[in-house]
Amino acid sequence: MEWNITGGRPVYLQLIEQLQLAIVTGVLPAGARVPPVRELAGEAGVNPNTMQKALQELESRGLMQTQRTAGRTVTGDTARLEALRRQQAEVYAGEFLQKMQALGLTPQQVQDLLHRMSEQKGERNV
């Protein structure tokens, strides 16, 4: 997993966001075993206590669970994961639309832009 920790925001919040994104995008698939805290902390270059705090928050959100013998795993609740995926998509769409509005684009111009970009990428489903 690639980590992108920047200054200016609490590290554990960034870890939560990046782990959550890894879960909804399938990098950490439903039911998968999560690497140990020390391994994740080493990869991310953070203190293991900070990583533990992030993982505990994801557990409290129902995205992970700890089992005595198997360690920590990603939830197998695919409905919860799909709801989180939709929620994240709405956040991204809202941020995008705010930026387009700040640029002064009309809704039609935004739609045209998305259509043109979709065609360039070979994806005709937008």
FENMO-V468533 format. One line per field, one symbol per residue. phi: phi as a letter, one per 30 degrees, with the letter a starting at -180 (. if undefined). psi: psi as a letter, one per 30 degrees, with the letter a starting at -180 (. if undefined). A space follows every 50 residues. Layout:
phi=???
psi=???
This chain:
phi=.ccbccdjbedddddeddddddddcidcdeiddceeedddddddibdedd dedddddddddicbbcbedcicbdecdddddddddddddddddddddddd dddiddeddddddddddddddicccc
psi=kkkikllfkkeeeeeeeeeeeeeffgejlkfkkklleeeeeeefhlkeee eeeeeeeeeffgflkkkeffaklkkgifeeeeeeeeeeeeeeeeeeeeee effgkleeeeeeeeeeeeeefgjgg.
